Amino acid sequence: MKVQINLKTILFYCILSVVIFCVVKITHIPFSLKDSFLILLFVILMHSLVDKRALLKKLSLKYMNQNKLIDNLFSNCPSLIYIKDENLDYIDCNLQMKKLLNIDENTSVSGKNDFDLFPSETAKILTSYDKIVIQKGQVVSYKLEKKLITGETKIYDTILAPTVQNNKISGVLGIMTDITQTEFLKEKILVKNAQLNSILDNIPFIIYLKDIEGRLITCNKILEKKLDAPVDSLIGTNLTETYFNEFLEEIKAEDARVINEKRTITFERSITFGSDIKSWYFITKSPIFNLDNDVIGIIVHFENIDADKKLQSQKETLVATLTHDLKTPTTAQMNSMKLLLNGTMGLLNDDQKEMVKLTLDSNIYMSNMISTILATYKSEDGKTVLKPESFDFAELVNATCKEVANLATTKGQNIIMSSNAESPLISADKLQIKRAVVNLVSNAITYGFEKTDIEVSISDTDKEIIMEVKNSGRYIPPKILDEIFEKYKSSENAKFNKASTGLGLYLSKQIIKEHFGEIYASSTKDEVCVFGFRIPKIFKPSAKQSKVN
């Protein structure tokens, strides 16, 4: 750029010289060589003066812009800004600092020092750091805690820098930023971390946090002890690859579910920690979210359930023994009474037949009760293995209603079955679905008024089959309806849940749940009760059920 300007200047002078020479020639003005040089010198001086005026104008504009920038910074910057001379007397400060000092915005701080504006202790601190800047010419940073006139304590992050004039340190520029809230949050985070560590270390379970890549973030002391390794050596490592490699694929799949579905999963696993013996654990994996609701980690919780497993084994033995010891003689008695009624052992009179029939009914009831208890136990224990098959749901319900019709007859009730299902063919566990149907219809018979109708209806959608049982029975309050499918949650609830064994509705709920359906109940004050359920027409077993099967 400089070369271009110089060439232009030289060209300008050459042209000017030619013009002057031509003028002299044409006008015949007697100019000497000295006169020509004087004129040329005058032109150069005039050009230089014009350049200087332009330069001064530019410098003046730049100075004005800088002043505006400094004024804007002083007026709008939320930080406290001040300038001191080499004697550490104030030259100026911004409005925010004047507010801190409780000084009117039109009042100047020029010529004052820290001892004029701050308490002695604060002034000593400020002055000591300012002297370092002046003496060493270094940028200095420190934190200052100051108690305001209002009694509030503020914490400032202060940065000091030397100002330079003619290559000499001429003063100090200070910027003080209020970091009270930041420091307060830091303190809260430290407290929360201490609380979290205390909770982790005192929870009687194994618990640890890992990122989405499987690297350990933190863990409690129980895991340290189990793995016989300090937490510092564990942080950042992938526990699955290091300690649980035999379950590598399963754990990766579980973690992917938690991250992708953003929900908690639970399961049981027999696993060994370090040199410890193999034990059963109930494992919970939950996602950790950031502010954008993205999963950034997983918290894993291990609860030892060896004692539960032992108790479960004992319970299985007890249930198996009881059901066997009860069902075998009951079945034998039922067969004997059927032989008596059939006349195999000789003819009976009407009174004898009635007595044997009542005894047989009682034994049938007992047998059903034993079967229901066993089915409920298996359902609760997760040991029910569903065996789906295709069948006509309407035919199943119709046959079931006929089987329990004799119970309704004793109360003068009439079972009316209707179906408007366009496609009643479904795939489900036929035996389990029949249990649910029997329980709902038996419940309606037990709690329905005498000499009333029980309406059993079937309908469907493209994907679901629906069954409802409507009867006339006493009003069930909403509070009891909310608990009616629970296992004796309240004494009042038990009164409505005695189909066969007092577990009928509860078992029905478990069966429908296993089929990914919904069971429901309603009751109106005009004494109409409806119990029903809906299930998918095509049963698709879960991963767990598929694995069991």
Secondary structure, 3 states (H helix, E strand, C coil): CHHHHHHHHHHHHHHHHHHHHHHHHHHCCCCCHHHHHHHHHHHHHHHHHHHHHHHHHHHHHHHHHHHHHHHHHHHHCCCEEEEEECCCCEEEECHHHHHHCCCCCCCCCCCCCHHHHCCHHHHHHHHHHHHHHHHHCCCEEEEEEEECCCCCEEEEEEEEEEEEECCEEEEEEEEEEECHHHHHHHHHHHHHHHHHHHHHHHCCCEEEEEECCCEEEEECHHHHHHHCCCHHHHCCCEHHHHHCHHHHHHHHHHHHHHHHHCCCEEEEEEECCCCCCCEEEEEEEEEEECCCCCEEEEEEEEEECHHHHHHHHHHHHHHHHHHHHHHHHHHHHHHHHHHHHCCCCCCCCHHHHHHHHHHHHHHHHHHHHHHHHHHHHHHHCCCCCCCCEEEEHHHHHHHHHHHCHHHHHCCCCEEEEEECCCCCEEEECHHHHHHHHHHHHHHHHHHECCCCEEEEEEEECCCEEEEEEEEEECCCCHHHHCCCCCCCCCHHHHHCCCCCCCCHHHHHHHHHHHCCCEEEEEEECCCEEEEEEEEECECCCCHHHHHHC
